[in-house]
């Protein structure tokens, strides 16, 4: 490997281009995320169709989820004991 390899432990800022490269960004496909949450991949498809679930990217026909969006969605799902459901899902 070369000294400028991405596997090195250098600063996230590229000295030559001035661009920030976040090497910790991780993208999950539908199957990866379904395994993480132990749900069916079809559930994620349905959530996308219903405009529910975590934010996602569609790149060249592929659907991917950014780790930061997955974690934000997980955080938003935390409920306290005895907490009432939100009104958006109730009638």
SULJO-V605998 format. One record per backbone hydrogen bond with DSSP energy under -1.0 kcal/mol. CO is the residue of the C=O (numbers start at 1). NH is the residue of the N-H. E is the energy in kcal/mol with one decimal. If there is no record, write none. Layout:
BEGIN
co: {CO;CO}
nh: {NH;NH}
e: {E;E}
END
This chain:
BEGIN
co: {2;5;8;12;14;19;21;22;26;28;29;30;31;32;33;34;40;41;42;43;44;45;46;47;57;59;62;64;65;66;67;68;69;70;71;72;75;80}
nh: {5;8;10;21;18;14;23;25;67;65;33;34;35;36;37;39;44;45;46;47;48;49;50;52;64;62;59;57;28;70;71;72;73;74;75;76;78;83}
e: {-1.8;-1.5;-1.1;-2.6;-2.2;-2.4;-1.0;-1.2;-2.2;-2.9;-2.4;-2.2;-2.1;-2.1;-2.2;-2.2;-1.1;-1.7;-2.6;-2.6;-2.2;-2.2;-2.5;-3.8;-2.6;-2.1;-2.7;-3.3;-3.0;-2.1;-2.8;-1.8;-2.2;-2.5;-2.4;-2.0;-1.2;-2.1}
END
